[in-house]
Amino acid sequence: MKHVGMIVLVRIPTDNCPLAAVCFKRSGYNTEDPRGLKKQNFANALQVTWHGKGEDDESDCSILYREGREEIGKEATEMVIGNAKLVESSTKENGDRRATYAVLAPIKFLDYIRTGIASAGVEFITHFKTVMIRPLKDQDKDGIESGKLRMFSDEFRAIKKAFEIFA
């Protein structure tokens, strides 16, 4: 099984134009469960712009394209998919492979994002804000308190590397 994600970075149009990762907060509901709407683990945790799973024989690009269309919309996905760079890759003990890609997108990318019930909103993470992020722990499974920034460790490492590459 493969787990593949994408981090989209944009320059926020202010005086100092900070670079920001476009992240999403997990909602309290999982809409992809075939048994219907169910409670989502780690509600309010931060996630990369989009991610998904695929089979070992499926290309990373194919997974990214499919999941991007589902999670943020076709137009937003097509705007960035061709320019992504691999920033984090690992293999878990069970053989699952994880890969996270990143891309620098124009600010108009934000106009094309379409989200659904699985997202509790967009969060812009600047390099400065990364110091406030903590890794998720088992006790966070029931949800993250408002105002606290928590993220899966592999995605957090990928965001830090993306800032190094695109700064």
HELIX and SHEET records of a PDB file:
HELIX    1   1 ASP A   60  GLU A   71  1                                  12    
HELIX    2   2 LYS A   74  VAL A   80  1                                   7    
HELIX    3   3 ILE A   81  ASN A   83  5                                   3    
HELIX    4   4 PHE A  109  TYR A  112  1                                   4    
HELIX    5   5 PHE A  128  MET A  132  5                                   5    
HELIX    6   6 ASP A  138  ASP A  140  5                                   3    
HELIX    7   7 SER A  153  PHE A  166  1                                  14    
SHEET    1   A 4 LEU A  46  GLN A  47  0                                        
SHEET    2   A 4 LEU A  19  ARG A  26 -1                                        
SHEET    3   A 4 LYS A   2  ARG A  11 -1                                        
SHEET    4   A 4 TRP A  50  GLY A  54 -1                                        
SHEET    1   B 5 LEU A  46  GLN A  47  0                                        
SHEET    2   B 5 LEU A  19  ARG A  26 -1                                        
SHEET    3   B 5 LYS A   2  ARG A  11 -1                                        
SHEET    4   B 5 ARG A  97  LEU A 104  1                                        
SHEET    5   B 5 LYS A  85  THR A  91 -1                                        
SHEET    1   C 3 LEU A  46  GLN A  47  0                                        
SHEET    2   C 3 LEU A  19  ARG A  26 -1                                        
SHEET    3   C 3 SER A 119  THR A 126 -1                                        
SHEET    1   D 2 TYR A  29  ASN A  30  0                                        
SHEET    2   D 2 LYS A  38  LYS A  39 -1                                        
SHEET    1   E 2 ILE A 133  PRO A 135  0                                        
SHEET    2   E 2 LEU A 149  MET A 151  1                                        
END                                                                             
